[in-house]
Amino acid sequence: MSEIEKHTIIQINKADNVGIVAESNGLREGTMLKNGIVLKQDIPMGHKVALADIMPDDPVIKYGVIIGYAKISITKGEWVETSKIMLPSPPDLDSISLHSAKKHDSDPLEGYTFEGYRNRDGSVGTRNVLGISTSVQCVSGLAEHVARKIKHELLPKYPNVDDAVALNHTYGCGVAINAPAAIVPIRTIKNIAQNPNFGGEVLVIGLGCEKLRPERLVSDSNGESDIFYMQDERFQGFQEMVDGAMELAEAHLKKLNERKRETCPASELVVGMQCGGSDAFSGITANPAAGYAADLIVKAGGSVMFSEVTEVRDAVHLLVPRTNDPEVGKALIDSMKWYDEYLQQGQADRSANPTPGNVGGGLSNVVEKAMGSIAKSGTSTIVDVIGPGERIRKKGLTFAATPASDFICGTLQLAAGMNMHVFITGRGTPYGLSMVPVIKVGSNSKLSNRWYDLIDLDAGPIATGKKSIEEVGWELFHMMLDVASGKTQVASDRLGLHNDLVLFNPGPIT
Amino acid sequence: MSEIEKHTIIQINKADNVGIVAESNGLREGTMLKNGIVLKQDIPMGHKVALADIMPDDPVIKYGVIIGYAKISITKGEWVETSKIMLPSPPDLDSISLHSAKKHDSDPLEGYTFEGYRNRDGSVGTRNVLGISTSVQCVSGLAEHVARKIKHELLPKYPNVDDAVALNHTYGCGVAINAPAAIVPIRTIKNIAQNPNFGGEVLVIGLGCEKLRPERLVSDSNGESDIFYMQDERFQGFQEMVDGAMELAEAHLKKLNERKRETCPASELVVGMQCGGSDAFSGITANPAAGYAADLIVKAGGSVMFSEVTEVRDAVHLLVPRTNDPEVGKALIDSMKWYDEYLQQGQADRSANPTPGNVGGGLSNVVEKAMGSIAKSGTSTIVDVIGPGERIRKKGLTFAATPASDFICGTLQLAAGMNMHVFITGRGTPYGLSMVPVIKVGSNSKLSNRWYDLIDLDAGPIATGKKSIEEVGWELFHMMLDVASGKTQVASDRLGLHNDLVLFNPGPIT
């Protein structure tokens, strides 16, 4: 029995009546755990084992909270499978107290810096990219053509510019532009172009007859002279259009080429935190480590966003008390209400999350997923709530109310103004963006080792006790500073793997 | 006055109390028309002039139908501007008779052929393309990487294969996969891969943990062995994933390389008709000519689809009598009802169509736009109605109930199985697809001349009487056969301008 007795499981909270199998190959029936419990079944990695007998309708407790109720009797040592757990009701939004005990965040963290590109508006870029915004999908072919041509013909002349990126999307025409919800995709497109990595030097390619007027996409940093219309009558044929766009692009490249990296305090980081393809380890290893790093950024005076409404919904009663102002708490609750109604209108609810991959990775339902998901927000005070596609307004920790869809959340955090993206995965995703670096953190070493060139940081050693949450949190913090400075290239950039921009459009198509 | 007297305007129907200015620079105040009317204002090209005094609340008649009611008094010779017209109520869907007088379509058209690729399932391709389907946006970076690598490294070895195309989209995860409306994007993705131009040799790149199971995307022509999962544990790192995908791709390329063009009757054409960036000429020149060509295809035994629910809504009472079966008529009406409710749910209605470009081009409202839009359906019997993303089932004329959005309609017609796309524009769009050739028809010579290398066929001479609708209709018919045979390359393919696939997702994001 000596070998078998070595096996441990992870009990996250002392109140938990389930534990997590940490072994990468799972554990077999008959295995004896350190606490003397003998497994009644084979249990895969990340899945739950009953630490006590659980009667029908008894609560199943993990993270110290009720993640569901037993549908049938589950005896000690049995696999607490998804099919045995009933989803509890979500927290009642109207009974959450807005009273928030003002807590003092701990001592500030000083002396950390990175080499960034400071912009006229005070924001700081971590890359130097020419953004080619577009008003409508119709022009995507031209925008891609021009971006490719700029890379081949112009970038060699402007060595300080990292890249030229067409900001293509699927919106802009064939939409009910005056429907109330249309504001979401419209402000998203506009605000993406204001991302600090574009340095305020964006051009807009429009068609001319589209619903979304290109004039709505310009801002303080650019004007109508930065708009290029394909239907402009001065162009005879395609080549003249390309020449026109190249000329406009070159004017912006000249200005971008003057940007130089300079030492900036860590407080200029704007970090978008996200997780996707999560497993049971996400909430134990990588998300808590990311939360620790988020706290470090906040202590250093920087900005952190967390998002994913459907993954926060079941933990919102734990988050409202972390707000510093009843108005912020109310905004947080309102963002949940909006989403409840949105899902209901589409005849769906929060049980539509999780994914089959989450379940396969040991996450039985959205409550369990939520408890892991919010860990990446750390422990700081929540100072603001912004709507999908809105720009971040404050230093500190902000809840950006976006869908949980990886690529939509990323697009909206980009619009909010992140200059650094942290993405945690347990199942594995090649996710990347061409506008902002994405640090991918693996929640378990099995994935991180297999995907050695796709994952930037392995949080797996936390599960085996080889590293602490604090250690990996500091590693991630330092990695953010290095990546922000252009000293370290992330996996997705090295491999050239970049996702499309995907808008959140709750409004109708016509 | 002799020079001024030459000016004509176009009166489409004898009952019309408005005419259309055909001159490319518009007509000036004081110009005398052939019928003796003197213009009271400058009127731009494509816009309407009052041919009689129109009192407040009097009908404004064009195409012989009421396109609206005068808001104010409009005197003969005045510009009938958009602001002067009230939008009428849409046809009442519940009062349209389903009684359809069975009409006999005229004599069959025989002897026309093209050189196509005949598939095992009997369908015929017009191109020979390796399709790389994807289950989720997460994998788009890998799919693009693999498609590029295939083009550079493998296609030279398989000269009969025209192209390798990643079928990327924004769906697959972070969605309420069991919401009723989710069936629309799911069947669209599945059916796109069945387009005849892929010859049944599609591979599917999946991630592994996504909501949309890749197994749901395979069909009779392929099996689960055609699915590639990035999370497959046999892959150590990115290069092994790429090698795995390349190996799977090559197996399909070998089969595609055996495809040879053979003479096929014109009845094997499946034509998707669409218009976008329309102006007042679209409904007078290009759409009627396309309708004539559509009739020729139907007479030759082929299949034609027309679409765009919001542009058909106001003409549906004219279309139901063209159905050959009360069930088809009912399906047509039901597709309108579904869309009315969908728009209402998003607090929008049919007035969300037209676009600013339509209005600038002389189309005041969606009624006027609809009358022009349905002209491209010709005069044939409507034999079937299919939902968005469904496959076409019958020869003859089918209404494919898609949104009017150019890029969404095209994506859905692709899923329906078109092997030839006709796209009519008056304002101009570079629209193209990499899977199926798109013939772009210009509605006016001003555009067609300026965009000489972007427009494939100019229907403008119809407005000036230099060509008849029949003549341009036959030109388009012959061009379809040549393009389908690979003898003529369309502008968008020559310039490499291709739009993204854009799904219609009426269901919620999570």
Interface residues (C-beta under 8 A of the other chain):
Chain A: Q137 C138 V139 S140 G141 L142 H145 N168 T170 C173 G174 V175 A176 I177 N178 A179 P180 A181 L207 G208 C209 E210 K211 R213 M230 Q231 E233 F235 Q236 G237 F238 Q239 G276 G277 T310 Y342 L343 Q345 G346 Q347 A348 R350 A352 N353 T355 P356 G357 N358 G360 G361 P403 A404 S405 D406 F407 I408 C409 R427 G428 T429 P430 Y431 G432 R450 W451 Y452 D453 L454 S492 L495 G496 L497 H498 N499 D500 V502 F504 P506 G507 P508 I509 T510
Chain B: Q137 C138 V139 S140 G141 L142 H145 N168 T170 C173 G174 V175 A176 I177 N178 A179 P180 A181 L207 G208 C209 E210 K211 R213 M230 Q231 E233 F235 Q236 G237 F238 Q239 G276 G277 T310 Y342 L343 Q345 G346 Q347 A348 R350 A352 N353 T355 P356 G357 N358 G360 G361 P403 A404 S405 D406 F407 I408 C409 R427 G428 T429 P430 Y431 G432 R450 W451 Y452 D453 L454 S492 L495 G496 L497 H498 N499 D500 V502 F504 P506 G507 P508 I509 T510
